[in-house]
Amino acid sequence: MAVKIRLARRGRKKAAIYDIVVADARAPRDGKFIEKLGTYNPNTNPASIDFNEDKAFEWVMNGAQPTDTVKAMLSYRGILFRKHLQIGVNKGAVTQEVADQRFNEWKETKEAKVEAKRQQVGTDKDAKRKAALEAETKVKEARAEAIRQREADKAAAEAAANAPAPAEEAPEAAAEGDASTEEQA
């Protein structure tokens, strides 16, 4: 019986969540499976992969063939590296202690990279939020300044319309008076 480690789709439309399952290769995608190993949620950033690593390692060592996507997940979590080291132990190339030490060192560096990615995503979100807030504040200040300028211009125009009107009449009257004196002469 050919056994595969693959994804079985769950979740709702356009928001898929997958189960990582061990199933007979002839079984339907979402159908009967032998054992559920965990879940995979591609909707988060970074994608959350949660499965029983010991069971997955056991199935891989027993010959279960992972699909391409699951193979990438197993590689990401170090299951395939652990298999590689275990085969070296079985052949006598390295001891179990050395293999465990190499795997633990690899796992620590990998976890540090993942945590750095999570922190980077968080700081990027904060930076974008701050930049958007600053841009919005600048636009708001520019609008407020434009409104103040408009109101000042409007007030100046009203003041000019009200105050200069009597001042203009006086020069016109003086001009008319000058014209009348010129006519008399």
Residue pairs with C-beta under 8 A, 6 or more apart in sequence:
1 24
2 24
2 25
2 26
2 65
3 22
3 23
3 24
3 25
3 34
3 59
3 62
3 63
3 64
3 65
4 22
4 23
4 24
4 25
4 64
4 65
4 66
4 67
5 20
5 21
5 22
5 37
5 56
5 59
5 60
5 64
5 65
5 66
5 67
5 70
5 74
6 20
6 21
6 23
6 29
6 66
6 67
6 69
6 70
7 18
7 19
7 20
7 21
7 40
7 67
7 69
7 70
8 18
8 19
8 21
8 23
8 29
8 30
8 33
9 16
9 18
9 29
9 30
10 16
10 17
10 18
10 19
10 39
11 17
11 18
15 43
16 42
16 43
17 39
17 40
17 41
17 43
18 39
18 40
18 41
18 42
19 33
19 36
19 38
19 39
19 40
20 36
20 37
20 38
20 39
20 40
20 51
20 56
20 70
20 73
21 33
21 34
21 35
21 36
21 37
22 33
22 34
22 35
22 36
22 37
22 59
22 64
23 31
23 32
23 33
23 34
24 32
24 34
25 65
27 33
35 55
35 59
37 51
37 52
37 55
37 56
37 59
38 49
38 50
38 51
38 52
38 56
39 48
39 49
39 50
39 51
40 47
40 48
40 49
40 50
40 51
40 73
41 47
41 48
41 49
45 121
46 114
46 117
46 118
46 121
49 73
49 76
49 77
51 73
51 77
53 77
53 78
53 79
56 74
56 77
56 79
57 79
57 82
57 83
60 66
60 74
60 79
60 80
60 83
61 83
61 86
66 74
71 80
74 80
75 81
76 110
78 103
78 106
78 107
78 110
81 103
81 106
82 103
85 94
85 99
85 102
85 103
86 99
88 94
88 99
89 95
89 96
89 99
94 102
